[in-house]
Amino acid sequence: MTNLSTRIRLVVSATLVAIAATGCAPDPSDAPTASQSAVAVTNAPDLVKTGVVVRVTVIDNNFRPKKSTAKVGDTVTFVNKGKNDHNVLPKTGTDWGTDVNGLKPGESYSYVFSKPGVYPFYCSIHGTSKVGMVGTITVSE
């Protein structure tokens, strides 16, 4: 009995250590993969990047959060965590945003805003510029 109890305790201890180690590890779904595309674009070559990344999750029929804030020089990254293709199109203009074919699941798109302002965007696959899958980024100095 003592030998069996010791073995059970060892197995339980090893399992708990493995669970604890896994719980502290980064989320593997956040790590870039070979299939992810990340395109950082700036429209001002002398723009000083802040190193701050503002993340917007693109998930089936939603942007999360719908309203984001960033500062000039922050990198805004849209990551498709959904099961469907999506795109990120500005409500006005063509200076930023993905191609109409957009992002496949697991892909990402990044942009560094060089001017303060309010930038509404939408997914034309799952809505229009007014309804459906819409969001806003407010960029400040």
N, C-alpha and C positions, 0 to 999 in steps of 0.2 A: 504494500500500500504506500509506503513512504516513497519508493522509487517512482511510482505512478504519479503521486501528488507532486513530486519535484518536477517531473516532465511536464505535467499540465501547467504548473506555475511558469516554467520556462517558455512554453508555447504562448501562454497568455501574455507574458511580459514582452516577448518578441513581437507579438501582434500589436500590442499597445504602442510600443516604440515605433513600429512601422506606420501606424495610423497617425501618431503625433508628427512624425517627420513629413508625411504626405500633407497634413493639414497646414504646415508651415511653408510648403513649397509654393512658388508662384503658380497661378492658374495657367495650365498649358494652352488653353484656348486664347490667351492674350499674347502668346509668343508668335512672332512672325513666322510664316511658313514659306516654302519656296513658291507656293501658288499665290501668295498675297502680292498685290501690287501696291506700292506706296509711291505716290508722285508728289513731291514737295515743289510747290510753284510759288514764286514771288514775282510781282510785277514791278518791283523796284530793286535794281541790283545792289544799291547801297543800304537796303533795309537791314537794320540790326535785329536779328532774331533773339528772342528772350530765352529760348530754351524751354519754355512752358508749352505743354501739349494739352489742348482742350479736346476731349474725346466725345464724339457723338456716335452712339450706337444706332446702326441702321438695322432694324429688326422688322419682321414681316408686318407691314402696314403701320409702322411707327418709327419716328426718330426719338431717341431718348438721350438727353432731355429734348423736349420740343423747343425750348428756349434756352440758348447758351449765351454766356458772356465770355469775351476774350479781350486782350489788349493788343494794340498794334505790335506786330512782331511775334505774337504767339502762333503756334502751329495748331490749326484746327484739323483734327483727323476724324474722318467718317469711316467706321468699320462695319462692314456687313456681317452681322452675327445671325442673320435670318436664314431661311431655307430657300428663299427666292432671290432672283436678280433684282437689283434696285439701281436707281441713279440718284444723283444729287445735282439739281439744276437751280441756278439762281432765278429768282422771279423776274429780275430784269438784268440785262447785260449778258455778256459772254466771257467776262474776264476770269471767271473761276467756275468750278463745277466739273462733273464727270462727263464723259461722252454719253449720249442718249442711251447707248447699250449698257452703260453703267458698270456696276460692281456685281460680280458673282459672289456667292456665299464665301466668306473667308477673306475677301479682298478688302483693301482700304484705299482711301484717297485723302491726301493732305493738302492744305493750302495755308499760306501765311498772308494775312490781311495787312495791307500797308497803309490803310486809311481808316479812321474811325467812321462808324455809321451803323445802320441797321441793315442787315443782309437777310431778307427772307429767301427761303429755298424750298424745294419740293421734289417729290419723286413722280415723274410723269407716267411711270408704269402703274402706280397705285394711287393716282389722284391727278389733280390739276394744281395750278399755282394758287388756287383759292381754297380748295377742299381736299380732303383725303389726307395723304401723307405729306404734311407741311411742317416747317420749322423756321426758326429765326436765330441768327447770331447777331448779338449786339457787340460791336467792337469799340473800345474806348482808348484814349491816349494812354 
